[in-house]
């Protein structure tokens, strides 16, 4: 067994690898950027090495720095986690050439599956079914457009070197193709340094089914069954589960058998995932599932496979990398129960899912299910990396039980002041169609209006805030801080008290009458001169009139567009003096590995423009000001 391990990653996955390594008695070495100097994975590792500035391209993506850190600390092996350099064949080879153990597949396997067009051709040769599409070398836009027209719309443009939902665009009609192509190529070049694309037929009722595979150095390959990752938003997975709902044994045998065949075709070693697209218009069928791509690494959603098989996949990785055979044979593996994983993101669903950054002043995720995270209360969510802050993994004897346990946890998420998608996740998991297993990749887009929660507090939340303020006053009786009794009105001697509290949330002030026996759902806690209320996955800050209380405000747009987060301007699509229409894209920002477009709030004229392509901007920077046309 490997005795010392450098983890070439950060956050949740680094902490998760450290947990298994510690159990196995393996010494761990973390690496960190400036932004992560006090991060949880740094605190939990046995040793930590600084590798550069905050941007990943200057730290976590610099292979030479990581190998140097491994040498300096006497590490025997490097585990890449997922993302960053995990599927970089050149880095894998450099690790091996330096005399270190690479905890991952052979470099030639990564190369074989790293380019989607070449991988699909290889799968065709191996007898693995693939989706119809164009994989040609000719990348002239006009040729790509003709191929899309001949395949028939809708089609999907995909970056050849893509992954993680980056560099993908659905095109519904021919007239949209060129704009979508340029956007896709730009994102692909930025994310992968390669703007080549392929085109696939877009399946109208698609389900995303993937199979966990594992190979060892003795030539053995097994599968650990399937996962369903159909709940996605902008091609990013949101809720994953295992096994897949509606999967019968014949279809499971077909898809898992195809996955093993795919892994064998590239001499695969270690953990990998074969991703398939299924046409679910007539349910899951063996002849309606096609190979999409292979991820030559551990997946974000691997915990659901661990929960239904009872296996630790990181332990498997370390044992295989040490030269040991697979811990179990295929016939020794089985499915027990059901598992679901929800990705808790630092983002604001009420404002187009913009990333939310800052210090986690209050952070409580519960303790009754498995939670994989890379942060604790007091840590900061940085604008430099992916916005996922935790994975909530619920297991049950049945799918219904797993859903209920997941919902219980989501309802109790307490995070402040960073915003999260907990309430959005809860609404998705509680949806009747999801409960019935009627899922496909269009589930979230088709239901988005009902899934995004109202950012305004309900009457029950107002009541809870008022009750909580009174409870605090009863406990402190004139202590320092805010004084709720100044807001009380209507007390009369020798009668039932008529207690009313004036509260403010954002720009709204409301007088709340409190019933003596009133019961309200949720949790409230005092924070400075604010009262925080957590209810059904949402967080609200209340204050007394005249107090700031940290209660967020906002208002109608006056035509002033500010940067909603720190980021880089990747395109400017208007000039000062231009006439623009409501909804017209003006500027595109890149932050937390995602693109965000700022659009005109109404018809008008660009009166002020303070953005240049390539510029770095901070949160709140004035980028564009639109004046209404007279």
Steps between C-alpha positions, in 0.01 A plus 500: 500500500614853418629661822491871408269684263495852358151614404514727195164659569306705752171532684251219542679233295832563674331462840324184382830341383671598827224324695563164331878541499499565875296185561755300301796654682621696197678832564333784305647815347272783386580777254345845517479835326493842665120488523513158672771573758255434786277251320361188666700258282819681606406473867412130474807378309816386678702753301423780254696680228428843349500483120414849381245780452124454524410450131508126422707556187779631722476233769286185477545474123881530506622142493864588557417665834301198616770250410760721670283505814477120493876466472566755774272320746603146417160401365484159334191569289275772360119483501345758265142490634263623230520811284825697470771260372313173560451426128823656373699219339819708479487568873435132575802406290714765671405358840599150390823623338597672827489165680171561680191280500209644301166419665307486177478333161789455261581812297417326172153413635442865592607606151280240335190626680597867534390606154132430451521444124785250523335327797177450307685351204682266739171396659350429158792268430453329839132436433370755752191682363549877440266787412474628140709811429794670327853422622698639206826693503363776278411777746407771252181660639315459171581126491386457859180686417430272202557190710260627766239569234538147363477335844179692571418730790524510789871423513761529773832674440765356734862595558726216386712544814203587723370373830296608801233657281740759355508566128152369425213674320160375386393641165130484416501654153741569216489878546636460857794284402778751432441703819492184711809365324706810576388503864585132536842537337584801717412314819688190383813702424481670840435181699709244311734690267336323204205645308425199277147362517291203397127489427250245630133439445316639801273237657161655576425302820854429619608342824859515616603152614858431602681188615782484755782279374823389664807329358821366654852435373426126464250566221183462707210740435172517691205735516336626817161555337338813369412850616231730365621859459211638295416792729722768348504874455709637214659156464617505863373212713280604793358181657640153429373163613583131491362275375315661207120509539320274255812295420412135434752217517524455123579866441741507796686200360523665157623841614737370768636241258562772242682706765734213585566445129582871461747491791667185367541664158738759650683269743346687791647510851339670800167678542312621194149580388340413168224747421201403288203687361169315503186574300237468773198566279401134548677439829851363537574240231821318408485620138443867591818576697812640331856579610573871552842522660729362767621691804842358582492592867291479814164675456345763726202270548698187598352499856164366380679197355686456827174514694321226299803268471658552842840567340750785547607593147794711615632196688459300178698767317786487747512120503498476120768772472709293747484204261236301687219320313144630521358441849194315365400298193193593296286226652584626849353845434134582549250782557352564844249782550490836323717810523466862389748786489406868480768753414477802730631799307590849615265671258182707494214327312283814528755695295577265213716275721780752525786373718503626858830559676611608846551378855282224643395677818237233566537151354299197615410212269372240744651173618250227409623419148841485335635847422818548297625857520818703489393787724403574858335794671731800473656390170466706184343413165745627242417636153792308353362146500189290443206618718409156638538513878363160605348175386199377696474121465190322626456122509183300558364151465284630214500795263215664693695470825812652343294792369345566841837499672642735240203736536530503879863611468436761230221656703742547789795653314621812684749714307557876535577745343611294201195400298439137403275294275364287789137607454530445124632148561220429747234608251654277233515197731142558619355537150237229429661405168840457663347291777340282233835451325384695195829677439699608197752774428218744418347461847655813652477729194132409451412564864739782583228752592354270765839384629653842567376613843353844567780707658248686717418358845159341549257613769613205712861613476407855603316353800794283595736799487267702723462217751875447505567867571263487796662181626840667492363797695345275762841337547708818505256749661669818394836360391719661239420486130159548345196561724185335360276654769544842344298361211216355711160662502157441653566347842200556735489411866243235616454367144657269250819663368481626145868479411611644170858524373615729220766326289690575183624262230678672217287792389180365660386592851210313657327503839440143612237408758609207713260232614579350840470136387614546144728228361734575211732271299867593480801605701598849614821628649625844597804635317619846600199728469326266255274202547579221252219264407566169323195335348469231231855551380481879477660766718356841590639785708264728694569820689307757696417819309799731517749214534706366210476146631677356198159473336559487127336756283470550132286696266374543148759552233564862405716396207820475703661158457757406762725197502314245717827328598876518451587367156654551158330675208511254211289692249354849450210497256403867496666839460433831670221678316343180363124458504416174677183299553374349824668164557787570259832357617747775586788341691603145586694429820682184601517406869504174693556313170171629357388766252244763608341746259382850593208613289320828442218544755294706252518663157745789506841645421838392639587821683806366680723198436783409738603154385771365274549141386749320724466744790465373858216665692398495865151452638293820475703655218289722272522337158216649295240770543195502275280805454148473369459635150300825483 
